[in-house]
Amino acid sequence: AFHPNLDPQPFDEVFYKGEHAAAFSGFEGRTSDGTPLAEWLRAQGVAEVDVCGIATDHCVRATALDSAAEGFTTRVLTAMCAGVAEDTTATAITEMAGAGVEIA
């Protein structure tokens, strides 16, 4: 459920991940009717994806790598991210950059 202070009404869609198994990447998410995130983005004409969130070295990393692998121009907004640990965050940033993800 959404926090009472967050009104999901202006959202174009909500994607569910990790309902029955652990999931790190947003690209593991699906709409309530089962549409995967990548398919939904393409149907909306999206070509570029900005990624932010918690944790840089886990979910942000997995989402950014999957986004790039799906062919989207991908950027991680590091000022809007938080990592679990400094060393694993640095490793994740290096890995994402190596995969063609813009680190901003």
Wavefront OBJ file of the C-alpha trace (Angstrom):
o trace
v 0.000 0.000 0.000
v 1.079 3.572 -0.559
v 1.889 5.831 2.356
v -1.131 8.038 3.169
v 0.857 11.142 2.161
v 1.529 9.758 -1.315
v -1.389 10.047 -3.701
v -0.795 7.649 -6.622
v -3.577 9.196 -8.713
v -1.237 11.297 -10.912
v 0.904 8.237 -11.769
v 0.577 6.903 -15.298
v 1.133 3.361 -14.012
v 2.297 1.424 -10.959
v 4.743 -1.478 -11.317
v 4.872 -4.291 -8.789
v 8.102 -6.171 -8.062
v 9.181 -8.532 -5.352
v 5.680 -9.693 -4.500
v 6.515 -13.388 -4.430
v 10.326 -13.389 -4.680
v 13.162 -10.976 -4.014
v 13.608 -8.452 -6.815
v 16.160 -5.682 -7.202
v 15.525 -4.255 -10.662
v 12.549 -2.112 -11.536
v 12.601 -4.013 -14.826
v 11.428 -7.070 -12.884
v 8.235 -5.108 -12.192
v 4.917 -5.542 -13.960
v 1.660 -3.637 -14.096
v -1.415 -5.114 -12.440
v -2.313 -6.676 -15.818
v 1.174 -8.224 -16.177
v 2.855 -5.820 -18.618
v 6.628 -5.680 -17.985
v 8.217 -2.274 -17.411
v 10.358 -2.326 -20.598
v 7.349 -3.183 -22.763
v 5.247 -0.467 -21.127
v 7.975 2.172 -21.576
v 8.375 1.326 -25.262
v 4.603 1.544 -25.781
v 4.746 5.064 -24.301
v 7.555 6.067 -26.672
v 10.135 6.338 -23.897
v 13.759 6.117 -25.041
v 15.584 7.573 -22.015
v 15.392 6.426 -18.392
v 16.619 8.281 -15.298
v 17.208 6.082 -12.251
v 17.382 7.142 -8.606
v 16.593 5.599 -5.243
v 17.856 3.323 -2.528
v 20.257 1.588 -2.717
v 22.788 2.669 -5.320
v 24.716 -0.578 -4.946
v 21.680 -2.853 -5.196
v 18.324 -1.766 -6.670
v 19.603 1.325 -8.500
v 22.472 -0.716 -9.964
v 20.216 -3.570 -11.092
v 17.605 -1.215 -12.576
v 20.188 0.879 -14.443
v 21.972 -2.176 -15.847
v 18.684 -3.732 -16.972
v 17.568 -0.440 -18.510
v 20.775 -0.182 -20.538
v 20.531 -3.854 -21.528
v 16.985 -3.203 -22.783
v 18.399 -0.489 -25.059
v 17.237 2.609 -23.179
v 19.590 5.568 -22.821
v 20.099 5.409 -19.072
v 21.256 7.944 -16.501
v 21.707 7.490 -12.747
v 21.013 10.636 -10.737
v 23.512 10.081 -7.925
v 22.402 13.118 -5.910
v 19.062 11.355 -5.526
v 20.550 7.982 -4.526
v 21.936 6.445 -1.351
v 24.186 3.424 -1.193
v 24.492 0.794 1.502
v 28.287 0.954 1.723
v 30.896 3.260 0.242
v 33.011 0.513 -1.368
v 30.104 -1.395 -2.943
v 28.579 1.869 -4.143
v 31.840 2.833 -5.856
v 32.017 -0.620 -7.467
v 28.403 -0.330 -8.655
v 29.028 3.108 -10.177
v 32.072 1.764 -12.034
v 30.062 -1.211 -13.301
v 27.155 0.954 -14.449
v 29.469 3.398 -16.238
v 31.187 0.462 -17.926
v 27.798 -0.694 -19.211
v 27.173 2.673 -20.846
v 25.060 4.209 -18.089
v 25.584 7.950 -17.639
v 26.481 8.785 -14.054
v 25.191 12.244 -13.217
l 1 2 3 4 5 6 7 8 9 10 11 12 13 14 15 16 17 18 19 20 21 22 23 24 25 26 27 28 29 30 31 32 33 34 35 36 37 38 39 40 41 42 43 44 45 46 47 48 49 50 51 52 53 54 55 56 57 58 59 60 61 62 63 64 65 66 67 68 69 70 71 72 73 74 75 76 77 78 79 80 81 82 83 84 85 86 87 88 89 90 91 92 93 94 95 96 97 98 99 100 101 102 103 104
